[in-house]
Amino acid sequence: MVPWKPERNRIRNGMRVPTPAPFVRRVQPYRCVSSLDRIDPHASPEPMKLDWNESTIPPSPLVLERITAFLNNTHHLNWYPDQRARELTQKLEEYTGVDASKLLVTAGSDAALDLLCQTYIGPNDEVVVPSPTYTHFLVYAGARGAHILQVYGRDPFELDVDAIMQSLSARTKMVYLVSPSNPTGLVYPPALIARIARAAPQAVVVVDEAYFEFAESSAIQLVETYPNIVITRTFSKSFGIAGLRIGYLVAPEGIIEDLRRLYNPKSVNVLGQIAATAALEDLEYLYSYVNSVNEAKEHMGTWLSERGFLVRVTAANFIMMKVPNPGAFIALCEEEGVYIRDRSMQPQLDQYVRMNVGTMKQTHELCERLERAIQRLPRLA
């Protein structure tokens, strides 16, 4: 966030032009750094896009089958989608074990985070964000005029419970926890989340569980006990349908009622609903992929450590790796068709890069490509 300064009406070509709202002028845009504009999808060997933590394989064949069947029949794309996402909500009820009254389907978990900020945050409300973290949330909170308190512990890869608890006060209106955290992979134990909820009962405690399926650690059971805890999840990571933008949140009924005041029931597209419903009907495919990724993470950690790198194997679907020259290493990886993310610009993450992990088969190919990049790295470091 940067200090806001009043600005005069802007003049272009001799005419006044619109000015963003004051709180929006304070916001630094989300750094949407993606490799898509540099990837040739027809390149050989096939590019490995590992910079945005997406699934490295297509979704379940059942997803494609259901979408194809819908489009080949009377698809009614000219109609709005089911505004209650009833079929998907029923499947989510079975998957999560949570009653439908506590579920809300959104256009990706980003939409859930934005909706929470719109509903509960006003100008100068204090929002506590243990960091480093997923920075898009800062945009949503900042656009509401919030005072964002980013809390950095002693070590970004270790939970600093004292720092978090000491940051809470009567002014805290929201706490944002990513578990496992992106980019550090920290997992917030349910006991700590419950402690935060008790210490700040006036605050909404948001637990972003985008990587839940890989970590198998969740605070979802706390929603039944605490009226101020919300869980957000997505179909963009383990389920492999990031392009269709489907997510959901789990919250006490009171919070669901509040959120529906601003919720756009037309926002969750019909193909996304069909795809997510089908994905939940093929959990064997999901678990097979998750198990392979978790196995591959350990393999990658060992392989890179043997080559002298400091590696952080996370509970999510990615690893963090410290390299002497991130820019040079990333460029060398791209020459091998491997696209990873530079995280070295974030506080406490100097020299770190992040790469998500795929199946074991893909990982063996990845290691061959990385070996060539690593062999050339010393000359450029």
N, C-alpha and C positions, 0 to 999 in steps of 0.2 A: 504494500500500500504506500502511496505517496501523499504528502500533505496536499490538501485541496486549497486552491486559491481562486477567488472569484475571477471570472474572465468576462471581458466585455463581449457584446454581441459581435460575432465574427463577420467579417466583410469579405466577400469574394465577388470579383467582377462587378464591384460597386454595389452589391446587394447584400443585405443581411441574410445569414443562413442559420438554420436551427442549431441550438446548443443542447447537448445532452443534459439530463437532470444532474443536479449537483453531486449526488452520491455516485452516480455512474462515472462522472469525470474523475473521481478519485481512484477508480478501479484500474489495475493493470490487467490487460487482457490475458487470458489463459494462453500459455505458450504451446500452441498446437503444432509441435514439431513432429512431423510424420515423414516416413521414408517413401510414401506413395508416389510422390512426384519424381522420385529418382529410380523407381523400380520399373524395369521392363518385364511385364508378366510373361512375355514370350521368350525370355532369355534362357540360355542353357549353360550350366545346369539351372534348375528351377530356383528362383530367389527364395531365401529364408527370411521372412519378415518377423523379426523378434523384438521389435521396439515398442509395441503397444500392449503387450501381455495378452494378445488375442489367442484363441485356440489355433493350433498349428495344423489342424485337420478340418475337413468339412463337417457340418453337423450330421446327426444321425440320418441315414438314408430315409427313415420314416418322415423326417421333416421335409425333405425334397419331394417325397411321394405325395404328402398331403397338400403341399403348395401347388404342385403340378395338377393334382386332381381338381383342386379348387379352380385353378385358372382354365382348365379344359372343360369345365362345366359352366353352369349358370353362376358366374362368380360374383356378380353384383358389385364390382368395384366402383360403380356409380353411387352406391349406398354408403352411408357412414358405418363404421364398425360397431359391434356390440358395445354399448357404452358402459356396461357393467363387466365386460370380459368374463361372462359367467362360466363358460366351459373351462377357460384357463384358470379362473379362480378356484373352481372345484378341484382341478388337478393340483393346484398349489396347496389347497387345504389338505389333500392326501400326502403331498410331499413334505410339507412342513409340520404337520400335526397341529396346525393352528386353525381355529374357527374362521370361516370366511368373513365374519364381521370385523376381524382384526387384520384383514389383508386389503391392499390397494395396489392394483397393477398400474405401472407407469411406463412412459416412453423412455426406457433405460433408467438405471438408478440415478443418473444425473438429474433427470426430471424430478425424481423423488427428493433429492437433496435441495434442488431449487424450490420446490413446493414447500418444503419444511422451512426454508429461510423466508419465503414470502409470507408464510402463515404466522411465524413466531418471532421474527426479528424486526425491530424498528430502529430508527436512528439512535446511535450511541449505545445500543444494547451491547453487552460484552459477550463475546464468543471465544471460548477457550479451545485452542487447537494444538494438541501435542504434535510436534514437528521434528524432522521433515515429514511431509504428508502429501496427499493428493491435492494438488494446488487448485484444481477447478472449483472446489468448494469455496475457496477464498473469494472467488469472483462472485458467487451467489450471495455469500454473506456480505461482502463489501458493497454490492449493489443496493443493499438494504440500509446502508449507512452504519453498519455495525462497527464497533471497536473490536478488532481481532487481536487477541492475545495469543501469539504463537509461543508455545512452551518447548524449549530445547533442554533435554537432559544432558547429563555428563557424557554419555556415549550414545550415538544415534541408534546403535544396534542392541541396546539394553534398556529395559523399562526403568524409568526413573519415577517411581511412584510418589516420592516426596515432592518432586517438582510439580507433578500434576495436581496433587491434593492442595499444595500451597497456592496454586494459581486460582483455585475456586473461591468465590466470595458471594455475598448477597446480590452482587450486580450481575453475576453470571446468568445469561439467558439461554445459552446453548453450549454444549460440549460436543466436539466432533472427533470421533475415534475411528480409525481405519484398522480393521483387524481381520486378517494380517494386514499390516501397514504397507502402503506403497509410497516410498520405495524400499524401506528397510526390512520389511517382513515381520515386524514385531506383532505379537499376539497379545491382546488384552484379556486376561482371565476373567471369566464371569464374576468372580468374587470382587475383583477390582472395579468392574463396571457397576456392580450393585453398590459398592462403597461410594463411588462418585455420585450415583443417583440419590443416595441418602444424604450426602453432604451438600448437594445443590438441588433440593426438591423443586425449586422454582424454575429449574432449567430443563430443557429437552436434551437428553443424552442420546445422540445419534451414533449408532454403531454401523459403520459401513462394512458389510461382509461380502464385498465383491468377489473375494477369493475363498469363500467358505468351503466349497466342495474340495479344495485341495488341502485345507488345514483341518477340517472336521472339528473345529472348535467354534462354538456359537454361543451367543448370549440370548438366543431366541426365547428360552424358557423364562427369562426375566420379565418379559412383556406381561406374563400372567400375574406378576407380583407388583411390579413398579409401574405407576401411572405415567412416568416421564421418560421411559426408554423406548426407542424406535430402532428397528433393524432395517437396513436397506440392502438389497441384493440385486444381482443382474444375471441375464442370460448371455452376456457378452464374452465371458471368459471360458468356463468349462463347457458350456453348452454350444459354443461355436456359432452364435447368430448375432454377432455384434452389429452387422449391417442392418438388422431389422429393428434395433433399438427397443428392447423389452427389458423391463426390470420390475421390481415390486418392493413394497415395504410392509413390515409387520409392526403393528402398534396397538396400544390399548384402544378400545372403542371410542373413548373420549377424544383422543388425538385424531383418529380416523374421521370423526364427525367434524372436527375443526378443519382438517385438510380438505374435506369435500367442499368447503366454502369457496375455495379458489381452484380446485381441481378441474381440469378440462377433460370431461369424459369422452370427448371425441379424439383425444390425442394418441391413443394406442391403436396403431394401424391394424387392419384385418389380417394381413399376411404375417405380421409379428405374432398376433394372437394364435393363429393356426400353427406357426412354427414352434412356439414355446409349448403349446399343448402337446404337440407330437413329441417334442424332446423329452417331456416329462413321462411320456408313455414308453420310452426306450431308455430306462435307467441303466440297463446292462451296458449299453454303448457308452454312457457317461462314465460309469465306474471303471470301465476298461481303460478309457483315455486317462482319467485321473490317476489310476494306479501306475500307468506307464510313465506319466509325467513325473510322479513322485519318485519312481525308480530312476528315471533319467537325471533328475536333479542331483541325486547322490552321486551318480556316475560322473556328472559334469564337475561337481565339487572336488572329487578325488582327482580327476584328470587334470584340472587346472592347477590344483595345489601341487601336484607332482611337477609341474612346470614352473613353480616358484611364485605363483600369484596368490594374493590374499583374496579368498573367496567367501562370500556370505551366502550360504544356501538357506533360502527362506521357506516359510510354511506355505507360501503362495506358489504360483507357477513360474517364478523367475528367480534368478540369482543376481547378486551384486558382485562385481569384480573390480579390484583396484589395479590400475595399470599406470605406468609412468607417464604416458602421454596419451590421454583419452582421444584427442582429435586425430592423432596419427593412427592409433589403433582402429578407431571406427572407420577411417578411410581405407585402411588395409582390409578390414573385414568386408567392406562394400565391394572391393575389387574381387572378392571371393563370392559375392552374391549373398552376404550375410549382413543384415541390417539390425543394429542394436541402438540403445538409447544412452546418450551422454547425460549423466546425473551429477557431474562434477561441479555444476554451477550452483547447486543447492547448498545451503549452509551445512557444514559438518560432513559433506560428501566429496571433498576434494579428491580428484583422480578416480572416482568411481564411475563405472558404466554398468548398465543393467541390460540383461537379455532374458527373454522368457524362454522356457524350455518346452520341447515337444515330446514326441514318443521316443522310445529307445532307438528304433530304426532311424529316425530323423537325427537323433543325437550322435549316432556313429558317423553319419555324413557330416554333421556340424563339426565334430572334432577333427575330421580330415581337413576341412576348410580352415578352421581356426589354427591348425598346426602350420599351415602355409603362411597365414598372417603373422603368427607369433614368431616364426623364423625370420621374418623381415622386420619385425618391430625394433630390435636393438639398433639397427642402423639409422632409425628415424627418431629414436627417443632422445 
